[in-house]
Amino acid sequence: MLNLLLERRSNLETSASEFKNFANAANKLLHAISLGLDT
């Protein structure tokens, strides 16, 4: 039971980390697009 909870928690942490990476990449992309529109 405890094993299952720990495993689930590590999966959640991985998902959160992947989401942060995705959000960071999306942010950079939006920034690049807005710079492109400015020029």
N, CA, C and O atoms as a GROMACS GRO file, in nm:
protein
  156
    1MET      N    1   0.083  -0.120   0.000
    1MET     CA    2   0.000   0.000   0.000
    1MET      C    3   0.087   0.126   0.000
    1MET      O    4   0.068   0.215  -0.083
    2LEU      N    5   0.181   0.132   0.093
    2LEU     CA    6   0.270   0.247   0.100
    2LEU      C    7   0.353   0.258  -0.028
    2LEU      O    8   0.378   0.367  -0.079
    3ASN      N    9   0.396   0.142  -0.077
    3ASN     CA   10   0.471   0.138  -0.203
    3ASN      C   11   0.394   0.204  -0.316
    3ASN      O   12   0.449   0.282  -0.394
    4LEU      N   13   0.266   0.171  -0.325
    4LEU     CA   14   0.180   0.224  -0.430
    4LEU      C   15   0.170   0.376  -0.418
    4LEU      O   16   0.176   0.447  -0.518
    5LEU      N   17   0.155   0.425  -0.296
    5LEU     CA   18   0.146   0.569  -0.274
    5LEU      C   19   0.275   0.640  -0.313
    5LEU      O   20   0.272   0.746  -0.376
    6LEU      N   21   0.388   0.581  -0.276
    6LEU     CA   22   0.517   0.641  -0.311
    6LEU      C   23   0.537   0.643  -0.462
    6LEU      O   24   0.589   0.740  -0.518
    7GLU      N   25   0.496   0.534  -0.526
    7GLU     CA   26   0.511   0.526  -0.671
    7GLU      C   27   0.424   0.631  -0.738
    7GLU      O   28   0.467   0.698  -0.833
    8ARG      N   29   0.302   0.645  -0.689
    8ARG     CA   30   0.211   0.744  -0.746
    8ARG      C   31   0.266   0.885  -0.726
    8ARG      O   32   0.255   0.969  -0.815
    9ARG      N   33   0.324   0.909  -0.609
    9ARG     CA   34   0.380   1.042  -0.581
    9ARG      C   35   0.495   1.074  -0.676
    9ARG      O   36   0.504   1.186  -0.726
   10SER      N   37   0.581   0.976  -0.701
   10SER     CA   38   0.693   1.002  -0.792
   10SER      C   39   0.643   1.024  -0.934
   10SER      O   40   0.701   1.102  -1.010
   11ASN      N   41   0.535   0.956  -0.972
   11ASN     CA   42   0.475   0.979  -1.103
   11ASN      C   43   0.420   1.120  -1.113
   11ASN      O   44   0.434   1.186  -1.216
   12LEU      N   45   0.358   1.168  -1.006
   12LEU     CA   46   0.306   1.304  -1.004
   12LEU      C   47   0.418   1.405  -1.014
   12LEU      O   48   0.405   1.506  -1.085
   13GLU      N   49   0.528   1.380  -0.944
   13GLU     CA   50   0.641   1.472  -0.950
   13GLU      C   51   0.699   1.476  -1.091
   13GLU      O   52   0.738   1.583  -1.139
   14THR      N   53   0.705   1.361  -1.157
   14THR     CA   54   0.754   1.356  -1.295
   14THR      C   55   0.662   1.436  -1.386
   14THR      O   56   0.708   1.513  -1.471
   15SER      N   57   0.532   1.419  -1.369
   15SER     CA   58   0.435   1.492  -1.450
   15SER      C   59   0.448   1.642  -1.428
   15SER      O   60   0.443   1.720  -1.523
   16ALA      N   61   0.465   1.683  -1.303
   16ALA     CA   62   0.479   1.825  -1.272
   16ALA      C   63   0.604   1.882  -1.337
   16ALA      O   64   0.602   1.993  -1.390
   17SER      N   65   0.712   1.805  -1.334
   17SER     CA   66   0.837   1.848  -1.395
   17SER      C   67   0.822   1.861  -1.546
   17SER      O   68   0.870   1.957  -1.606
   18GLU      N   69   0.756   1.763  -1.608
   18GLU     CA   70   0.734   1.769  -1.752
   18GLU      C   71   0.645   1.887  -1.788
   18GLU      O   72   0.665   1.952  -1.890
   19PHE      N   73   0.545   1.913  -1.703
   19PHE     CA   74   0.456   2.026  -1.729
   19PHE      C   75   0.532   2.157  -1.721
   19PHE      O   76   0.511   2.248  -1.802
   20LYS      N   77   0.622   2.168  -1.622
   20LYS     CA   78   0.704   2.290  -1.610
   20LYS      C   79   0.790   2.310  -1.734
   20LYS      O   80   0.802   2.422  -1.785
   21ASN      N   81   0.850   2.201  -1.782
   21ASN     CA   82   0.932   2.210  -1.904
   21ASN      C   83   0.847   2.254  -2.023
   21ASN      O   84   0.890   2.337  -2.103
   22PHE      N   85   0.726   2.198  -2.033
   22PHE     CA   86   0.637   2.234  -2.143
   22PHE      C   87   0.595   2.380  -2.133
   22PHE      O   88   0.596   2.452  -2.234
   23ALA      N   89   0.560   2.425  -2.013
   23ALA     CA   90   0.519   2.564  -1.993
   23ALA      C   91   0.633   2.659  -2.025
   23ALA      O   92   0.612   2.764  -2.084
   24ASN      N   93   0.753   2.620  -1.986
   24ASN     CA   94   0.872   2.701  -2.014
   24ASN      C   95   0.895   2.714  -2.164
   24ASN      O   96   0.923   2.823  -2.215
   25ALA      N   97   0.884   2.602  -2.236
   25ALA     CA   98   0.902   2.603  -2.381
   25ALA      C   99   0.794   2.686  -2.449
   25ALA      O  100   0.822   2.762  -2.542
   26ALA      N  101   0.670   2.673  -2.402
   26ALA     CA  102   0.559   2.750  -2.460
   26ALA      C  103   0.581   2.899  -2.437
   26ALA      O  104   0.555   2.981  -2.524
   27ASN      N  105   0.629   2.932  -2.318
   27ASN     CA  106   0.657   3.071  -2.284
   27ASN      C  107   0.764   3.130  -2.375
   27ASN      O  108   0.750   3.242  -2.424
   28LYS      N  109   0.870   3.054  -2.398
   28LYS     CA  110   0.978   3.099  -2.488
   28LYS      C  111   0.927   3.117  -2.630
   28LYS      O  112   0.963   3.212  -2.698
   29LEU      N  113   0.841   3.024  -2.673
   29LEU     CA  114   0.785   3.031  -2.807
   29LEU      C  115   0.698   3.157  -2.822
   29LEU      O  116   0.709   3.228  -2.921
   30LEU      N  117   0.613   3.182  -2.723
   30LEU     CA  118   0.528   3.302  -2.727
   30LEU      C  119   0.612   3.428  -2.726
   30LEU      O  120   0.581   3.524  -2.796
   31HIS      N  121   0.718   3.426  -2.649
   31HIS     CA  122   0.809   3.541  -2.642
   31HIS      C  123   0.873   3.565  -2.779
   31HIS      O  124   0.880   3.679  -2.826
   32ALA      N  125   0.920   3.458  -2.842
   32ALA     CA  126   0.981   3.469  -2.975
   32ALA      C  127   0.881   3.522  -3.077
   32ALA      O  128   0.916   3.604  -3.162
   33ILE      N  129   0.757   3.474  -3.069
   33ILE     CA  130   0.653   3.520  -3.162
   33ILE      C  131   0.624   3.669  -3.141
   33ILE      O  132   0.612   3.744  -3.237
   34SER      N  133   0.615   3.710  -3.015
   34SER     CA  134   0.586   3.852  -2.989
   34SER      C  135   0.701   3.941  -3.033
   34SER      O  136   0.679   4.052  -3.080
   35LEU      N  137   0.824   3.892  -3.019
   35LEU     CA  138   0.940   3.968  -3.069
   35LEU      C  139   0.934   3.978  -3.221
   35LEU      O  140   0.964   4.082  -3.279
   36GLY      N  141   0.894   3.868  -3.285
   36GLY     CA  142   0.883   3.865  -3.430
   36GLY      C  143   0.776   3.962  -3.480
   36GLY      O  144   0.792   4.025  -3.584
   37LEU      N  145   0.667   3.974  -3.405
   37LEU     CA  146   0.560   4.065  -3.444
   37LEU      C  147   0.600   4.210  -3.425
   37LEU      O  148   0.554   4.298  -3.498
   38ASP      N  149   0.686   4.235  -3.327
   38ASP     CA  150   0.730   4.372  -3.300
   38ASP      C  151   0.814   4.428  -3.413
   38ASP      O  152   0.804   4.546  -3.446
   39THR      N  153   0.898   4.344  -3.471
   39THR     CA  154   0.993   4.395  -3.572
   39THR      C  155   0.929   4.414  -3.708
   39THR      O  156   0.996   4.456  -3.802
   0.00000   0.00000   0.00000
